[in-house]
Amino acid sequence: MEGVKRGTVYGPLTMAVVMMCAVVVMVPGVSATRWTVGANMGWTTNVNYTIWAQDKHFYNGDWLFFVYDRNQMNVLEVNKTDYETCNSDHPLHNWTTGAGRDVIPLNVTRHYYIISGKGFCYGGMKLAIRVENLPPPPTSTPLNEKSSSPSLTSRSKIVLPMVFAIGAVWDAFLRFRY
């Protein structure tokens, strides 16, 4: 092949692929959860939101997604006293956008008190949750010398060097192929 220099096309490309694989292996998994309030029932009457929320953990970075009839209901954040008395006169924040599809970012670690005004709070349309920070990742346990199978920690010490070795061999193969 005349005019094609060895390694100019495949070398940088291969190195880019190897580097992307290394980054994917090294980056910890972080994800936020978008909670649809009330699950398939949505934000409506005759749903006990205390029961809905009781087995869930809400973390900093998650989102509350409200689906409701935009002509009848709204989404208001209030203080604890107004939550308990269903007072919607002075909300801390009105999350209602008018589309009936509203999102509240849970970006502060604290209690959130959400109600629907227009009288629906008295029928149970209220939600109180506590947002907490993500728990720290689990610590690795020391390798048990009596264990017959390798632990995840020892396997990860092998995987990353293998990825680089395979990338280097692949790069060398492509360089000398042409």
PASEBA-1860 file (N, C-alpha, C; in nm, 3 decimals):
! residues 178
1> MEGVKRGT> 0.085/-0.116/0.000/0.000/0.000/0.000/0.089/0.122/0.000 ~ 0.083/0.191/-0.108/0.168/0.306/-0.121/0.103/0.429/-0.058 ~ 0.181/0.508/0.009/0.130/0.632/0.068/0.066/0.614/0.205 ~ 0.056/0.489/0.253/0.000/0.467/0.386/0.115/0.436/0.480 ~ 0.128/0.516/0.580/0.234/0.499/0.676/0.191/0.399/0.782 ~ 0.281/0.311/0.821/0.246/0.211/0.922/0.207/0.275/1.053 ~ 0.095/0.230/1.109/0.055/0.273/1.241/-0.016/0.408/1.248 ~ -0.025/0.480/1.139/-0.085/0.612/1.147/-0.236/0.607/1.160
9> VYGPLTMA> -0.299/0.505/1.101/-0.443/0.496/1.108/-0.487/0.414/1.229 ~ -0.427/0.298/1.245/-0.473/0.206/1.347/-0.414/0.235/1.485 ~ -0.294/0.285/1.492/-0.229/0.312/1.620/-0.310/0.407/1.707 ~ -0.338/0.528/1.660/-0.417/0.621/1.743/-0.558/0.570/1.771 ~ -0.617/0.506/1.672/-0.752/0.452/1.692/-0.752/0.342/1.798 ~ -0.657/0.253/1.789/-0.648/0.146/1.886/-0.622/0.200/2.025 ~ -0.533/0.296/2.034/-0.503/0.354/2.165/-0.627/0.424/2.222 ~ -0.704/0.488/2.138/-0.826/0.554/2.184/-0.925/0.452/2.239
17> VVMMCAVV> -0.938/0.339/2.169/-1.029/0.234/2.214/-0.981/0.176/2.347 ~ -0.852/0.152/2.357/-0.797/0.097/2.480/-0.818/0.196/2.595 ~ -0.795/0.323/2.571/-0.812/0.423/2.676/-0.959/0.433/2.719 ~ -1.051/0.426/2.622/-1.194/0.431/2.657/-1.232/0.310/2.742 ~ -1.179/0.193/2.707/-1.207/0.074/2.788/-1.151/0.090/2.929 ~ -1.034/0.147/2.940/-0.973/0.168/3.072/-1.057/0.265/3.154 ~ -1.105/0.371/3.092/-1.186/0.468/3.164/-1.316/0.403/3.212 ~ -1.378/0.324/3.127/-1.503/0.256/3.165/-1.479/0.163/3.283
25> VMVPGVSA> -1.366/0.094/3.284/-1.335/0.002/3.392/-1.308/0.078/3.522 ~ -1.243/0.194/3.512/-1.202/0.268/3.631/-1.309/0.359/3.690 ~ -1.404/0.406/3.610/-1.505/0.499/3.659/-1.607/0.424/3.743 ~ -1.632/0.471/3.866/-1.731/0.403/3.949/-1.872/0.427/3.896 ~ -1.960/0.332/3.922/-2.098/0.346/3.876/-2.175/0.444/3.963 ~ -2.224/0.549/3.902/-2.303/0.649/3.973/-2.431/0.667/3.895 ~ -2.542/0.657/3.964/-2.667/0.680/3.893/-2.769/0.738/3.989 ~ -2.855/0.817/3.934/-2.966/0.874/4.011/-3.092/0.799/3.972
33> TRWTVGAN> -3.188/0.803/4.061/-3.315/0.735/4.035/-3.423/0.841/4.012 ~ -3.502/0.819/3.909/-3.619/0.903/3.886/-3.738/0.825/3.939 ~ -3.794/0.871/4.049/-3.907/0.805/4.114/-4.037/0.861/4.059 ~ -4.119/0.777/3.999/-4.253/0.819/3.959/-4.341/0.808/4.082 ~ -4.381/0.922/4.134/-4.457/0.926/4.260/-4.590/0.854/4.242 ~ -4.615/0.757/4.329/-4.736/0.677/4.320/-4.728/0.564/4.220 ~ -4.609/0.543/4.162/-4.586/0.438/4.062/-4.688/0.449/3.948 ~ -4.757/0.341/3.916/-4.849/0.344/3.801/-4.978/0.423/3.830
41> MGWTTNVN> -5.004/0.455/3.957/-5.123/0.534/3.990/-5.098/0.684/3.968 ~ -4.973/0.727/3.983/-4.941/0.868/3.966/-4.979/0.951/4.088 ~ -4.983/1.081/4.067/-5.017/1.180/4.172/-5.166/1.204/4.163 ~ -5.242/1.135/4.247/-5.388/1.139/4.238/-5.449/1.111/4.375 ~ -5.579/1.113/4.382/-5.648/1.084/4.507/-5.652/0.933/4.529 ~ -5.685/0.896/4.651/-5.701/0.756/4.690/-5.573/0.673/4.679 ~ -5.459/0.739/4.695/-5.331/0.669/4.701/-5.265/0.710/4.832 ~ -5.217/0.613/4.908/-5.148/0.643/5.032/-4.999/0.658/5.001
49> YTIWAQDK> -4.953/0.782/4.993/-4.815/0.809/4.956/-4.717/0.777/5.067 ~ -4.764/0.769/5.191/-4.679/0.726/5.301/-4.640/0.581/5.281 ~ -4.737/0.498/5.245/-4.709/0.357/5.217/-4.622/0.343/5.093 ~ -4.650/0.423/4.990/-4.570/0.417/4.868/-4.422/0.446/4.897 ~ -4.395/0.543/4.983/-4.257/0.587/5.007/-4.185/0.509/5.116 ~ -4.256/0.431/5.197/-4.197/0.373/5.317/-4.080/0.277/5.292 ~ -4.079/0.204/5.184/-3.970/0.109/5.159/-3.865/0.162/5.062 ~ -3.867/0.292/5.036/-3.775/0.351/4.940/-3.670/0.437/5.010
57> HFYNGDWL> -3.553/0.442/4.951/-3.448/0.532/4.998/-3.428/0.638/4.892 ~ -3.440/0.762/4.932/-3.424/0.875/4.842/-3.288/0.937/4.868 ~ -3.208/0.947/4.762/-3.071/0.997/4.777/-3.052/1.129/4.703 ~ -2.956/1.205/4.753/-2.918/1.331/4.690/-2.884/1.303/4.544 ~ -2.949/1.373/4.453/-2.930/1.351/4.309/-3.047/1.280/4.243 ~ -3.136/1.220/4.322/-3.255/1.155/4.266/-3.355/1.261/4.222 ~ -3.464/1.215/4.160/-3.570/1.304/4.111/-3.705/1.245/4.148 ~ -3.800/1.333/4.180/-3.939/1.291/4.196/-4.013/1.334/4.070
65> FFVYDRNQ> -4.085/1.242/4.009/-4.158/1.268/3.886/-4.307/1.254/3.917 ~ -4.381/1.363/3.898/-4.524/1.367/3.928/-4.603/1.365/3.797 ~ -4.696/1.271/3.787/-4.785/1.262/3.672/-4.928/1.277/3.725 ~ -5.001/1.376/3.673/-5.133/1.405/3.729/-5.219/1.482/3.629 ~ -5.345/1.500/3.666/-5.439/1.578/3.585/-5.408/1.726/3.604 ~ -5.353/1.788/3.504/-5.306/1.927/3.516/-5.420/2.027/3.537 ~ -5.542/1.990/3.504/-5.655/2.081/3.520/-5.710/2.082/3.662 ~ -5.674/1.982/3.742/-5.733/1.974/3.876/-5.632/1.981/3.989
73> MNVLEVNK> -5.508/1.939/3.967/-5.414/1.923/4.078/-5.289/2.005/4.055 ~ -5.206/2.011/4.159/-5.079/2.079/4.149/-4.977/2.011/4.241 ~ -4.854/2.060/4.237/-4.745/2.004/4.318/-4.680/2.120/4.392 ~ -4.699/2.123/4.524/-4.648/2.232/4.606/-4.556/2.177/4.714 ~ -4.442/2.241/4.731/-4.354/2.207/4.842/-4.383/2.304/4.956 ~ -4.405/2.247/5.075/-4.440/2.329/5.192/-4.352/2.289/5.310 ~ -4.365/2.365/5.419/-4.291/2.327/5.540/-4.369/2.218/5.614 ~ -4.310/2.166/5.721/-4.370/2.054/5.793/-4.506/2.090/5.852
81> TDYETCNS> -4.518/2.208/5.909/-4.645/2.251/5.969/-4.756/2.259/5.864 ~ -4.726/2.321/5.750/-4.826/2.330/5.643/-4.857/2.193/5.584 ~ -4.761/2.103/5.583/-4.784/1.965/5.538/-4.885/1.897/5.630 ~ -4.863/1.909/5.759/-4.950/1.843/5.856/-5.091/1.900/5.856 ~ -5.106/2.031/5.828/-5.238/2.095/5.829/-5.297/2.112/5.689 ~ -5.226/2.066/5.586/-5.270/2.079/5.446/-5.292/2.225/5.407 ~ -5.205/2.312/5.453/-5.214/2.455/5.421/-5.129/2.483/5.297 ~ -5.195/2.522/5.189/-5.123/2.551/5.064/-5.113/2.701/5.036
89> DHPLHNWT> -5.142/2.783/5.136/-5.143/2.929/5.115/-5.005/2.988/5.090 ~ -4.901/2.932/5.150/-4.766/2.989/5.138/-4.664/2.880/5.105 ~ -4.669/2.825/4.985/-4.574/2.718/4.953/-4.429/2.769/4.947 ~ -4.337/2.682/4.983/-4.196/2.714/4.968/-4.157/2.717/4.821 ~ -4.222/2.629/4.744/-4.196/2.622/4.601/-4.317/2.561/4.531 ~ -4.357/2.621/4.422/-4.464/2.566/4.340/-4.397/2.498/4.221 ~ -4.398/2.365/4.221/-4.332/2.288/4.115/-4.423/2.265/3.995 ~ -4.545/2.316/4.000/-4.642/2.295/3.894/-4.600/2.372/3.769
97> TGAGRDVI> -4.585/2.302/3.658/-4.547/2.367/3.532/-4.666/2.383/3.440 ~ -4.776/2.315/3.470/-4.894/2.326/3.387/-4.910/2.212/3.289 ~ -4.812/2.124/3.282/-4.819/2.013/3.186/-4.870/1.885/3.250 ~ -4.874/1.881/3.385/-4.913/1.758/3.452/-4.803/1.656/3.455 ~ -4.682/1.699/3.427/-4.561/1.615/3.428/-4.451/1.698/3.492 ~ -4.444/1.696/3.623/-4.349/1.783/3.693/-4.240/1.702/3.762 ~ -4.122/1.762/3.769/-4.006/1.697/3.827/-3.950/1.784/3.938 ~ -3.921/1.720/4.051/-3.854/1.788/4.162/-3.716/1.725/4.177
105> PLNVTRHY> -3.610/1.803/4.156/-3.476/1.749/4.180/-3.448/1.742/4.330 ~ -3.405/1.629/4.374/-3.372/1.611/4.516/-3.222/1.636/4.532 ~ -3.185/1.762/4.530/-3.043/1.797/4.529/-2.994/1.854/4.661 ~ -3.075/1.844/4.766/-3.035/1.887/4.900/-3.073/1.776/4.997 ~ -2.982/1.743/5.086/-3.009/1.640/5.186/-3.093/1.702/5.297 ~ -3.222/1.667/5.301/-3.316/1.723/5.398/-3.451/1.654/5.383 ~ -3.549/1.699/5.463/-3.687/1.651/5.449/-3.757/1.734/5.342 ~ -3.838/1.668/5.262/-3.922/1.735/5.162/-4.067/1.706/5.198
113> YIISGKGF> -4.149/1.810/5.193/-4.292/1.796/5.221/-4.368/1.848/5.099 ~ -4.439/1.759/5.032/-4.509/1.791/4.908/-4.658/1.767/4.929 ~ -4.738/1.863/4.884/-4.884/1.846/4.889/-4.944/1.891/4.757 ~ -5.068/1.850/4.738/-5.148/1.904/4.629/-5.249/1.998/4.693 ~ -5.254/2.120/4.644/-5.349/2.218/4.697/-5.488/2.189/4.643 ~ -5.569/2.290/4.642/-5.705/2.282/4.588/-5.789/2.178/4.661 ~ -5.756/2.151/4.790/-5.836/2.060/4.871/-5.796/1.913/4.862 ~ -5.711/1.875/4.768/-5.678/1.734/4.751/-5.586/1.680/4.861
121> CYGGMKLA> -5.513/1.768/4.929/-5.427/1.725/5.038/-5.508/1.655/5.147 ~ -5.627/1.707/5.173/-5.713/1.647/5.276/-5.753/1.504/5.240 ~ -5.751/1.474/5.112/-5.784/1.339/5.066/-5.662/1.249/5.058 ~ -5.548/1.296/5.105/-5.428/1.211/5.110/-5.320/1.243/5.008 ~ -5.341/1.347/4.927/-5.239/1.380/4.827/-5.128/1.462/4.892 ~ -5.045/1.391/4.969/-4.932/1.454/5.034/-4.822/1.351/5.052 ~ -4.701/1.399/5.042/-4.585/1.311/5.045/-4.476/1.375/5.130 ~ -4.425/1.301/5.226/-4.312/1.346/5.308/-4.200/1.245/5.291
129> IRVENLPP> -4.082/1.293/5.252/-3.967/1.205/5.235/-3.844/1.270/5.298 ~ -3.747/1.187/5.326/-3.618/1.236/5.373/-3.513/1.197/5.270 ~ -3.440/1.295/5.223/-3.334/1.271/5.125/-3.202/1.264/5.200 ~ -3.126/1.161/5.170/-2.998/1.140/5.237/-2.886/1.127/5.134 ~ -2.765/1.138/5.182/-2.650/1.119/5.094/-2.635/0.972/5.062 ~ -2.577/0.942/4.948/-2.549/0.804/4.913/-2.458/0.742/5.017 ~ -2.481/0.618/5.052/-2.389/0.553/5.146/-2.253/0.534/5.078 ~ -2.146/0.529/5.157/-2.015/0.508/5.096/-2.009/0.369/5.034
137> PPTSTPLN> -1.925/0.353/4.934/-1.914/0.220/4.872/-1.860/0.120/4.974 ~ -1.893/-0.006/4.958/-1.846/-0.105/5.054/-1.693/-0.116/5.050 ~ -1.636/-0.138/5.165/-1.491/-0.154/5.169/-1.455/-0.295/5.128 ~ -1.339/-0.309/5.069/-1.297/-0.442/5.025/-1.247/-0.520/5.145 ~ -1.275/-0.647/5.145/-1.230/-0.734/5.253/-1.097/-0.796/5.213 ~ -1.012/-0.822/5.311/-0.883/-0.885/5.277/-0.906/-1.022/5.217 ~ -0.817/-1.060/5.128/-0.825/-1.190/5.062/-0.799/-1.300/5.164 ~ -0.892/-1.391/5.173/-0.877/-1.503/5.264/-0.784/-1.603/5.201
145> EKSSSPSL> -0.675/-1.635/5.268/-0.575/-1.726/5.210/-0.629/-1.865/5.190 ~ -0.730/-1.905/5.266/-0.785/-2.040/5.254/-0.889/-2.049/5.144 ~ -0.926/-1.937/5.086/-1.030/-1.937/4.984/-0.979/-2.003/4.857 ~ -1.063/-2.085/4.796/-1.022/-2.155/4.675/-1.053/-2.074/4.550 ~ -1.147/-1.980/4.557/-1.180/-1.900/4.439/-1.127/-1.759/4.457 ~ -1.078/-1.698/4.349/-1.024/-1.561/4.362/-1.137/-1.462/4.389 ~ -1.105/-1.362/4.470/-1.206/-1.261/4.503/-1.218/-1.160/4.391 ~ -1.319/-1.076/4.400/-1.341/-0.972/4.299/-1.222/-0.876/4.296
153> TSRSKIVL> -1.164/-0.848/4.412/-1.050/-0.757/4.418/-0.932/-0.814/4.343 ~ -0.903/-0.943/4.362/-0.789/-1.001/4.293/-0.815/-1.013/4.143 ~ -0.940/-1.035/4.106/-0.972/-1.041/3.962/-0.954/-0.905/3.897 ~ -0.991/-0.797/3.969/-0.979/-0.664/3.910/-0.833/-0.625/3.893 ~ -0.745/-0.684/3.971/-0.602/-0.657/3.955/-0.549/-0.722/3.828 ~ -0.620/-0.817/3.775/-0.578/-0.887/3.654/-0.643/-0.825/3.530 ~ -0.769/-0.783/3.542/-0.845/-0.738/3.426/-0.783/-0.617/3.358 ~ -0.752/-0.513/3.434/-0.700/-0.390/3.375/-0.567/-0.413/3.302
161> PMVFAIGA> -0.469/-0.480/3.362/-0.346/-0.508/3.286/-0.372/-0.593/3.162 ~ -0.469/-0.685/3.171/-0.500/-0.766/3.053/-0.557/-0.680/2.940 ~ -0.641/-0.583/2.975/-0.697/-0.494/2.874/-0.585/-0.419/2.804 ~ -0.490/-0.367/2.880/-0.378/-0.295/2.820/-0.290/-0.388/2.737 ~ -0.268/-0.509/2.785/-0.185/-0.603/2.711/-0.251/-0.641/2.579 ~ -0.379/-0.667/2.582/-0.450/-0.702/2.458/-0.446/-0.585/2.361 ~ -0.465/-0.464/2.412/-0.457/-0.345/2.327/-0.320/-0.328/2.265 ~ -0.215/-0.353/2.343/-0.079/-0.340/2.291/-0.051/-0.445/2.184
169> VWDAFLRF> -0.093/-0.569/2.209/-0.072/-0.675/2.109/-0.150/-0.643/1.982 ~ -0.275/-0.598/1.998/-0.357/-0.563/1.882/-0.292/-0.450/1.802 ~ -0.243/-0.349/1.872/-0.178/-0.236/1.806/-0.053/-0.282/1.732 ~ 0.025/-0.367/1.796/0.146/-0.418/1.731/0.110/-0.501/1.608 ~ 0.007/-0.582/1.618/-0.036/-0.664/1.506/-0.078/-0.576/1.387 ~ -0.153/-0.471/1.414/-0.199/-0.385/1.305/-0.086/-0.303/1.247 ~ 0.010/-0.266/1.325/0.124/-0.188/1.275/0.208/-0.268/1.175 ~ 0.229/-0.395/1.207/0.316/-0.475/1.123/0.242/-0.551/1.015
177> RY> 0.113/-0.539/1.013/0.033/-0.607/0.913/0.050/-0.540/0.776 ~ 0.065/-0.410/0.775/0.076/-0.338/0.649/0.214/-0.297/0.622
END
